[in-house]
Amino acid sequence: MAEMTDQQGSQVSTGPVMSAKVLRQNRFGLLFFITSQLVPYFMLINDRFVLADTYVSPRLDPLLGGLLPSLLLLLGNIPVWRAVQAIAKGSLTQMKHQLQLVTIIGIVAMITMVWPIVDHRYDAISPFGEIHLVSLGLGGFFTLVSLLVLLGVMIRSTKGLIGPKHYFGVEATAWVWSFNTISWLALYIVVYFI
């Protein structure tokens, strides 16, 4: 596998390029995976309306577990898509910096999302409490999955397996992160406001 250096002097692999057919298959597989992950969110939203009806606990902390992780996940979309643009232009170093920034944002988002599971101020056995805690757990789990995907891409980039001609992994990471953000926002709105 031949290597070249990018604009910042980092080693970039120029190995085999993914064919258009394989790229379409990979994108379809990613879309199928993301679509299948909607099932738990739909189930929670349905359970929210069946079990908890319109009740929202007045003791609920709208910042932790709600607004703060939502804003952080939204903020993480900027550097993750900048990472895709950077590697498409051949800047491996800039891509790594953007992915590291997303990782930091994601870790903070996950902590703020999961913290109310430990420190909740409402009845956890009530229908609303159960749905809320399960929603936080699900959101934290998918954020953890997104962080693991980011870690995998960063490891692959240090091994020289990602370059300007084959960066589907970085694009897939951006789509997984965006899916996690949109799903959490929908769940956040349903649990906190509807």
C-alpha distance (Angstrom), angle and dihedral (degrees) to the residues before:
residue distance angle dihedral
M1 . . .
A2 3.80 . .
E3 3.78 121.0 .
M4 3.78 135.2 -156.0
T5 3.78 134.3 179.6
D6 3.79 124.6 -108.2
Q7 3.80 127.3 -137.5
Q8 3.82 91.8 -77.8
G9 3.80 94.8 47.3
S10 3.82 97.9 -103.2
Q11 3.78 120.5 140.2
V12 3.80 113.2 -101.5
S13 3.78 123.5 -170.9
T14 3.78 117.2 -125.4
G15 3.79 93.4 -171.7
P16 3.78 126.2 138.8
V17 3.78 115.2 -29.4
M18 3.79 119.0 -129.7
S19 3.80 110.8 -110.6
A20 3.80 119.6 -122.8
K21 3.82 90.4 -111.5
V22 3.82 93.7 51.9
L23 3.81 90.5 45.4
R24 3.84 90.2 53.0
Q25 3.81 90.4 48.2
N26 3.80 91.2 49.9
R27 3.79 92.3 48.1
F28 3.82 90.5 48.8
G29 3.81 90.4 49.4
L30 3.80 90.3 49.9
L31 3.81 91.6 48.7
F32 3.81 89.9 49.1
F33 3.82 91.2 49.9
I34 3.80 93.0 48.4
T35 3.80 92.1 47.1
S36 3.81 90.8 51.5
Q37 3.81 89.6 54.2
L38 3.80 90.5 62.1
V39 3.82 91.0 74.7
P40 3.84 97.0 80.3
Y41 3.80 90.7 47.3
F42 3.81 92.4 51.0
M43 3.80 90.1 48.2
L44 3.80 92.5 51.4
I45 3.79 92.8 47.1
N46 3.81 90.6 50.3
D47 3.80 91.5 46.6
R48 3.78 89.5 49.4
F49 3.79 91.4 60.3
V50 3.81 95.3 40.0
L51 3.80 99.0 44.6
A52 3.76 106.6 25.3
D53 3.80 98.6 29.3
T54 3.81 108.3 -172.5
Y55 3.79 97.8 -30.4
V56 3.81 118.9 123.3
S57 3.78 115.9 178.6
P58 3.82 112.1 -113.5
R59 3.82 87.6 -144.4
L60 3.80 91.5 61.8
D61 3.81 114.4 122.1
P62 3.82 103.7 -132.4
L63 3.81 93.2 -166.8
L64 3.81 104.0 53.5
G65 3.76 112.6 53.2
G66 3.79 90.7 10.0
L67 3.77 128.8 42.3
L68 3.81 99.4 15.7
P69 3.83 97.4 53.7
S70 3.81 89.4 42.7
L71 3.79 91.7 55.5
L72 3.80 92.4 43.9
L73 3.81 93.1 50.1
L74 3.80 89.9 48.6
L75 3.79 90.4 48.6
G76 3.81 90.0 51.5
N77 3.81 90.5 62.5
I78 3.80 91.0 70.6
P79 3.82 98.6 61.0
V80 3.82 94.6 35.8
W81 3.82 91.6 58.2
R82 3.83 90.2 41.2
A83 3.80 86.4 57.0
V84 3.81 89.5 56.7
Q85 3.81 90.6 50.0
A86 3.81 91.7 46.6
I87 3.80 95.4 53.0
A88 3.80 91.2 43.6
K89 3.81 86.7 58.3
G90 3.80 91.4 46.5
S91 3.79 99.4 -105.3
L92 3.79 104.8 135.2
T93 3.80 93.3 168.4
Q94 3.80 93.9 53.7
M95 3.82 89.9 46.8
K96 3.81 90.6 53.9
H97 3.81 91.8 48.9
Q98 3.81 91.5 50.7
L99 3.81 92.2 48.3
Q100 3.81 90.8 48.9
L101 3.81 89.0 52.6
V102 3.81 91.0 50.9
T103 3.80 89.6 49.4
I104 3.81 92.2 54.1
I105 3.81 91.3 46.8
G106 3.82 90.1 47.4
I107 3.79 94.2 51.0
V108 3.80 91.3 50.8
A109 3.83 90.5 46.0
M110 3.79 91.3 51.1
I111 3.81 92.5 49.3
T112 3.82 91.6 50.3
M113 3.80 90.1 45.9
V114 3.79 96.9 48.9
W115 3.81 99.2 37.2
P116 3.85 93.9 83.0
I117 3.81 88.8 59.5
V118 3.80 86.9 67.6
D119 3.81 98.0 35.5
H120 3.82 110.5 33.7
R121 3.79 121.9 156.6
Y122 3.79 98.7 -156.6
D123 3.79 137.8 67.8
A124 3.79 105.2 -72.0
I125 3.81 92.0 -164.9
S126 3.81 94.2 57.8
P127 3.83 117.4 98.9
F128 3.80 90.7 -107.4
G129 3.80 92.7 45.9
E130 3.78 92.8 51.7
I131 3.80 93.7 48.3
H132 3.79 92.0 45.1
L133 3.80 94.9 50.2
V134 3.80 92.7 45.1
S135 3.82 89.1 49.1
L136 3.79 90.8 52.5
G137 3.80 90.4 47.9
L138 3.80 92.4 49.6
G139 3.80 92.3 47.0
G140 3.81 90.5 48.3
F141 3.80 91.1 48.3
F142 3.81 94.0 52.1
T143 3.80 90.5 45.2
L144 3.81 88.1 53.1
V145 3.82 89.8 50.1
S146 3.82 89.6 50.6
L147 3.80 89.9 50.8
L148 3.82 91.1 50.2
V149 3.80 89.9 51.4
L150 3.83 88.6 51.1
L151 3.80 90.3 49.7
G152 3.80 91.2 50.5
V153 3.79 91.9 52.1
M154 3.81 92.1 47.8
I155 3.83 90.7 50.9
R156 3.81 90.7 48.8
S157 3.80 90.7 49.3
T158 3.82 92.1 53.5
K159 3.81 88.8 52.8
G160 3.80 90.6 53.8
L161 3.81 94.7 -112.9
I162 3.79 94.6 125.7
G163 3.77 124.3 65.0
P164 3.78 142.7 146.7
K165 3.82 92.1 -79.8
H166 3.82 96.5 48.2
Y167 3.77 116.0 29.6
F168 3.78 103.1 132.3
G169 3.81 89.4 126.5
V170 3.81 90.6 62.4
E171 3.80 91.2 47.2
A172 3.82 90.8 48.1
T173 3.80 89.5 51.1
A174 3.79 90.2 53.7
W175 3.80 91.0 50.7
V176 3.81 92.6 48.2
W177 3.82 90.4 49.3
S178 3.82 91.8 48.1
F179 3.82 91.0 48.5
N180 3.80 90.2 51.3
T181 3.80 90.9 49.9
I182 3.81 95.6 48.5
S183 3.82 93.0 44.3
W184 3.79 92.6 49.3
L185 3.82 91.4 47.7
A186 3.81 91.1 52.4
L187 3.81 91.4 48.1
Y188 3.81 91.6 44.4
I189 3.81 92.1 53.4
V190 3.81 92.5 46.8
V191 3.82 95.1 46.7
Y192 3.81 98.3 41.3
F193 3.77 105.8 30.8
I194 3.80 112.9 20.8
